[in-house]
Amino acid sequence: SQMLTERDKSIKRSTFVVYDLLREINYNYMKKFTSERIEDQFSCNFDYINRIFKKETGQTIFSYLTDVRISQAKTLLATGNLPITSVAQRVGYEDIYYFSNVFKKNTGLSPTQYRKMILQN
Protein backbone atom coordinates (compact mmCIF):
# COMPACT_ATOMS: atom_id res chain seq x y z
CA SER A 1 0.00 0.00 0.00
CA GLN A 2 1.39 3.37 -0.95
CA MET A 3 2.10 6.11 1.54
CA LEU A 4 -0.24 9.07 1.66
CA THR A 5 1.46 12.34 0.83
CA GLU A 6 1.04 15.29 3.20
CA ARG A 7 -1.30 16.88 0.67
CA ASP A 8 -3.44 13.72 0.52
CA LYS A 9 -3.61 13.66 4.30
CA SER A 10 -4.65 17.28 4.46
CA ILE A 11 -7.35 16.74 1.80
CA LYS A 12 -8.60 13.65 3.60
CA ARG A 13 -8.71 15.53 6.91
CA SER A 14 -10.57 18.47 5.41
CA THR A 15 -13.16 16.12 3.91
CA PHE A 16 -13.80 14.80 7.42
CA VAL A 17 -14.04 18.37 8.69
CA VAL A 18 -16.66 19.09 6.00
CA TYR A 19 -18.78 16.14 7.13
CA ASP A 20 -18.43 17.14 10.78
CA LEU A 21 -19.44 20.65 9.83
CA LEU A 22 -22.48 19.39 7.90
CA ARG A 23 -23.54 17.43 10.96
CA GLU A 24 -22.97 20.45 13.20
CA ILE A 25 -25.09 22.69 10.95
CA ASN A 26 -27.90 20.15 10.64
CA TYR A 27 -28.14 19.64 14.40
CA ASN A 28 -27.31 23.14 15.64
CA TYR A 29 -28.54 25.48 12.88
CA MET A 30 -30.22 27.62 15.56
CA LYS A 31 -26.86 28.50 17.15
CA LYS A 32 -24.69 31.43 16.15
CA PHE A 33 -22.24 30.52 13.38
CA THR A 34 -19.27 32.74 12.58
CA SER A 35 -16.11 32.04 10.62
CA GLU A 36 -14.18 32.43 13.91
CA ARG A 37 -16.34 29.90 15.70
CA ILE A 38 -15.91 27.42 12.84
CA GLU A 39 -12.12 27.93 12.82
CA ASP A 40 -11.95 27.39 16.58
CA GLN A 41 -14.29 24.43 16.75
CA PHE A 42 -12.79 22.56 13.80
CA SER A 43 -9.19 23.85 14.02
CA CYS A 44 -9.14 24.83 10.38
CA ASN A 45 -8.72 27.87 8.17
CA PHE A 46 -12.19 29.16 7.29
CA ASP A 47 -11.50 30.16 3.68
CA TYR A 48 -9.82 26.85 2.96
CA ILE A 49 -12.56 24.74 4.54
CA ASN A 50 -15.23 26.86 2.82
CA ARG A 51 -13.62 26.00 -0.56
CA ILE A 52 -13.55 22.28 0.25
CA PHE A 53 -17.12 22.50 1.56
CA LYS A 54 -18.24 24.08 -1.71
CA LYS A 55 -16.41 21.41 -3.71
CA GLU A 56 -18.17 18.66 -1.74
CA THR A 57 -21.67 20.16 -1.45
CA GLY A 58 -21.94 22.72 -4.26
CA GLN A 59 -22.61 25.47 -1.70
CA THR A 60 -20.66 27.68 0.64
CA ILE A 61 -20.95 27.01 4.38
CA PHE A 62 -23.17 30.02 5.01
CA SER A 63 -25.47 29.43 2.04
CA TYR A 64 -25.93 25.83 3.20
CA LEU A 65 -26.68 27.08 6.73
CA THR A 66 -29.26 29.50 5.32
CA ASP A 67 -30.95 26.69 3.37
CA VAL A 68 -31.20 24.53 6.47
CA ARG A 69 -32.58 27.43 8.50
CA ILE A 70 -35.16 28.44 5.88
CA SER A 71 -36.27 24.87 5.45
CA GLN A 72 -36.78 24.54 9.23
CA ALA A 73 -38.60 27.88 9.25
CA LYS A 74 -41.00 26.61 6.55
CA THR A 75 -41.81 23.60 8.70
CA LEU A 76 -42.46 25.78 11.74
CA LEU A 77 -44.57 28.24 9.74
CA ALA A 78 -46.63 25.40 8.29
CA THR A 79 -47.67 24.24 11.77
CA GLY A 80 -49.40 27.56 11.99
CA ASN A 81 -49.36 28.77 15.57
CA LEU A 82 -45.90 30.09 16.48
CA PRO A 83 -45.46 33.86 16.12
CA ILE A 84 -43.07 34.80 13.30
CA THR A 85 -40.64 36.24 15.88
CA SER A 86 -40.43 32.86 17.61
CA VAL A 87 -39.93 31.08 14.30
CA ALA A 88 -37.06 33.46 13.50
CA GLN A 89 -35.40 32.85 16.88
CA ARG A 90 -35.85 29.09 16.73
CA VAL A 91 -33.96 28.91 13.47
CA GLY A 92 -31.14 31.18 14.58
CA TYR A 93 -32.18 34.71 13.62
CA GLU A 94 -32.29 37.29 16.42
CA ASP A 95 -33.48 40.00 14.07
CA ILE A 96 -36.99 39.47 12.70
CA TYR A 97 -36.47 41.94 9.83
CA TYR A 98 -33.30 40.23 8.73
CA PHE A 99 -35.06 36.87 8.96
CA SER A 100 -37.97 38.13 6.85
CA ASN A 101 -35.60 39.47 4.19
CA VAL A 102 -33.63 36.23 4.00
CA PHE A 103 -36.84 34.21 3.92
CA LYS A 104 -38.31 36.31 1.13
CA LYS A 105 -35.09 36.22 -0.89
CA ASN A 106 -35.12 32.42 -0.68
CA THR A 107 -38.81 31.67 -1.20
CA GLY A 108 -40.22 34.71 -2.99
CA LEU A 109 -42.70 35.18 -0.13
CA SER A 110 -42.61 36.84 3.26
CA PRO A 111 -42.98 34.45 6.22
CA THR A 112 -46.57 35.72 6.70
CA GLN A 113 -47.47 35.19 3.03
CA TYR A 114 -45.88 31.75 3.10
CA ARG A 115 -47.91 30.74 6.14
CA LYS A 116 -51.15 32.01 4.57
CA MET A 117 -50.45 30.11 1.36
CA ILE A 118 -49.69 26.84 3.19
CA LEU A 119 -52.65 27.08 5.55
CA GLN A 120 -55.07 27.77 2.68
CA ASN A 121 -54.21 24.48 0.99
C-alpha positions in Angstrom: 0.0 0.0 0.0 1.4 3.4 -1.0 2.1 6.1 1.5 -0.2 9.1 1.7 1.5 12.3 0.8 1.0 15.3 3.2 -1.3 16.9 0.7 -3.4 13.7 0.5 -3.6 13.7 4.3 -4.7 17.3 4.5 -7.4 16.7 1.8 -8.6 13.6 3.6 -8.7 15.5 6.9 -10.6 18.5 5.4 -13.2 16.1 3.9 -13.8 14.8 7.4 -14.0 18.4 8.7 -16.7 19.1 6.0 -18.8 16.1 7.1 -18.4 17.1 10.8 -19.4 20.6 9.8 -22.5 19.4 7.9 -23.5 17.4 11.0 -23.0 20.4 13.2 -25.1 22.7 11.0 -27.9 20.1 10.6 -28.1 19.6 14.4 -27.3 23.1 15.6 -28.5 25.5 12.9 -30.2 27.6 15.6 -26.9 28.5 17.2 -24.7 31.4 16.1 -22.2 30.5 13.4 -19.3 32.7 12.6 -16.1 32.0 10.6 -14.2 32.4 13.9 -16.3 29.9 15.7 -15.9 27.4 12.8 -12.1 27.9 12.8 -11.9 27.4 16.6 -14.3 24.4 16.8 -12.8 22.6 13.8 -9.2 23.9 14.0 -9.1 24.8 10.4 -8.7 27.9 8.2 -12.2 29.2 7.3 -11.5 30.2 3.7 -9.8 26.8 3.0 -12.6 24.7 4.5 -15.2 26.9 2.8 -13.6 26.0 -0.6 -13.5 22.3 0.2 -17.1 22.5 1.6 -18.2 24.1 -1.7 -16.4 21.4 -3.7 -18.2 18.7 -1.7 -21.7 20.2 -1.5 -21.9 22.7 -4.3 -22.6 25.5 -1.7 -20.7 27.7 0.6 -21.0 27.0 4.4 -23.2 30.0 5.0 -25.5 29.4 2.0 -25.9 25.8 3.2 -26.7 27.1 6.7 -29.3 29.5 5.3 -31.0 26.7 3.4 -31.2 24.5 6.5 -32.6 27.4 8.5 -35.2 28.4 5.9 -36.3 24.9 5.4 -36.8 24.5 9.2 -38.6 27.9 9.2 -41.0 26.6 6.5 -41.8 23.6 8.7 -42.5 25.8 11.7 -44.6 28.2 9.7 -46.6 25.4 8.3 -47.7 24.2 11.8 -49.4 27.6 12.0 -49.4 28.8 15.6 -45.9 30.1 16.5 -45.5 33.9 16.1 -43.1 34.8 13.3 -40.6 36.2 15.9 -40.4 32.9 17.6 -39.9 31.1 14.3 -37.1 33.5 13.5 -35.4 32.9 16.9 -35.8 29.1 16.7 -34.0 28.9 13.5 -31.1 31.2 14.6 -32.2 34.7 13.6 -32.3 37.3 16.4 -33.5 40.0 14.1 -37.0 39.5 12.7 -36.5 41.9 9.8 -33.3 40.2 8.7 -35.1 36.9 9.0 -38.0 38.1 6.9 -35.6 39.5 4.2 -33.6 36.2 4.0 -36.8 34.2 3.9 -38.3 36.3 1.1 -35.1 36.2 -0.9 -35.1 32.4 -0.7 -38.8 31.7 -1.2 -40.2 34.7 -3.0 -42.7 35.2 -0.1 -42.6 36.8 3.3 -43.0 34.4 6.2 -46.6 35.7 6.7 -47.5 35.2 3.0 -45.9 31.7 3.1 -47.9 30.7 6.1 -51.2 32.0 4.6 -50.5 30.1 1.4 -49.7 26.8 3.2 -52.7 27.1 5.5 -55.1 27.8 2.7 -54.2 24.5 1.0 
